[in-house]
Amino acid sequence: MKETNIRTLYDVQQVLKKFGIYVHLGKRIWDIELMAIELDRLYHEQVIDQATFITCKLVLDHEHNFEERGLKKADG
């Protein structure tokens, strides 16, 4: 399965949705972390190709860093 145009968290959610994986834990950062775990599992099982895996992981890393910066600002 080769995905193109994966640029946002929503795009990563759509990739996971194709495999019946829906993630909603209540906190965005937790969702991102669980999505990364699910992507690791899909890649390990060779369900998604390397390009899709890497692209999705880069998006998730970016979003996770964004959330961490926001949490640090909120803490003061």
TORKOL-4160 file (C-alpha; in steps of 0.2 Angstrom, whole numbers, padded with zeros to 4 digits, m for minus):
76
<pt num="1" X="0000" Y="0000" Z="0000"/>
<pt num="2" X="0008" Y="0016" Z="m0006"/>
<pt num="3" X="0001" Y="0032" Z="0001"/>
<pt num="4" X="0004" Y="0049" Z="m0006"/>
<pt num="5" X="0001" Y="0067" Z="0000"/>
<pt num="6" X="0002" Y="0063" Z="0018"/>
<pt num="7" X="0005" Y="0080" Z="0026"/>
<pt num="8" X="m0006" Y="0081" Z="0041"/>
<pt num="9" X="m0012" Y="0072" Z="0057"/>
<pt num="10" X="m0028" Y="0069" Z="0048"/>
<pt num="11" X="m0019" Y="0061" Z="0033"/>
<pt num="12" X="m0011" Y="0049" Z="0045"/>
<pt num="13" X="m0028" Y="0045" Z="0054"/>
<pt num="14" X="m0035" Y="0041" Z="0036"/>
<pt num="15" X="m0020" Y="0029" Z="0033"/>
<pt num="16" X="m0024" Y="0020" Z="0050"/>
<pt num="17" X="m0043" Y="0020" Z="0047"/>
<pt num="18" X="m0040" Y="0010" Z="0031"/>
<pt num="19" X="m0035" Y="m0004" Z="0043"/>
<pt num="20" X="m0049" Y="m0001" Z="0055"/>
<pt num="21" X="m0038" Y="0008" Z="0068"/>
<pt num="22" X="m0047" Y="0023" Z="0076"/>
<pt num="23" X="m0037" Y="0032" Z="0089"/>
<pt num="24" X="m0046" Y="0044" Z="0102"/>
<pt num="25" X="m0039" Y="0044" Z="0120"/>
<pt num="26" X="m0044" Y="0061" Z="0125"/>
<pt num="27" X="m0028" Y="0070" Z="0124"/>
<pt num="28" X="m0020" Y="0075" Z="0107"/>
<pt num="29" X="m0002" Y="0070" Z="0112"/>
<pt num="30" X="m0008" Y="0053" Z="0118"/>
<pt num="31" X="m0017" Y="0050" Z="0102"/>
<pt num="32" X="m0001" Y="0054" Z="0092"/>
<pt num="33" X="0009" Y="0042" Z="0103"/>
<pt num="34" X="m0003" Y="0028" Z="0100"/>
<pt num="35" X="m0004" Y="0032" Z="0082"/>
<pt num="36" X="0015" Y="0030" Z="0081"/>
<pt num="37" X="0014" Y="0013" Z="0090"/>
<pt num="38" X="0000" Y="0007" Z="0078"/>
<pt num="39" X="0011" Y="0013" Z="0063"/>
<pt num="40" X="0026" Y="0003" Z="0070"/>
<pt num="41" X="0015" Y="m0012" Z="0071"/>
<pt num="42" X="0008" Y="m0011" Z="0054"/>
<pt num="43" X="0026" Y="m0008" Z="0047"/>
<pt num="44" X="0033" Y="m0023" Z="0057"/>
<pt num="45" X="0019" Y="m0034" Z="0050"/>
<pt num="46" X="0023" Y="m0027" Z="0032"/>
<pt num="47" X="0006" Y="m0021" Z="0029"/>
<pt num="48" X="0012" Y="m0003" Z="0024"/>
<pt num="49" X="0027" Y="0001" Z="0014"/>
<pt num="50" X="0043" Y="0010" Z="0020"/>
<pt num="51" X="0039" Y="0027" Z="0011"/>
<pt num="52" X="0021" Y="0028" Z="0019"/>
<pt num="53" X="0029" Y="0023" Z="0036"/>
<pt num="54" X="0042" Y="0036" Z="0036"/>
<pt num="55" X="0031" Y="0049" Z="0030"/>
<pt num="56" X="0018" Y="0046" Z="0043"/>
<pt num="57" X="0031" Y="0045" Z="0057"/>
<pt num="58" X="0038" Y="0062" Z="0051"/>
<pt num="59" X="0021" Y="0070" Z="0052"/>
<pt num="60" X="0018" Y="0062" Z="0069"/>
<pt num="61" X="0035" Y="0068" Z="0076"/>
<pt num="62" X="0031" Y="0085" Z="0070"/>
<pt num="63" X="0014" Y="0085" Z="0078"/>
<pt num="64" X="0021" Y="0078" Z="0094"/>
<pt num="65" X="0035" Y="0091" Z="0095"/>
<pt num="66" X="0022" Y="0105" Z="0092"/>
<pt num="67" X="0011" Y="0098" Z="0107"/>
<pt num="68" X="0026" Y="0097" Z="0118"/>
<pt num="69" X="0030" Y="0115" Z="0115"/>
<pt num="70" X="0013" Y="0120" Z="0119"/>
<pt num="71" X="0012" Y="0110" Z="0135"/>
<pt num="72" X="0029" Y="0118" Z="0141"/>
<pt num="73" X="0021" Y="0135" Z="0137"/>
<pt num="74" X="0006" Y="0131" Z="0147"/>
<pt num="75" X="0016" Y="0125" Z="0162"/>
<pt num="76" X="0025" Y="0142" Z="0163"/>
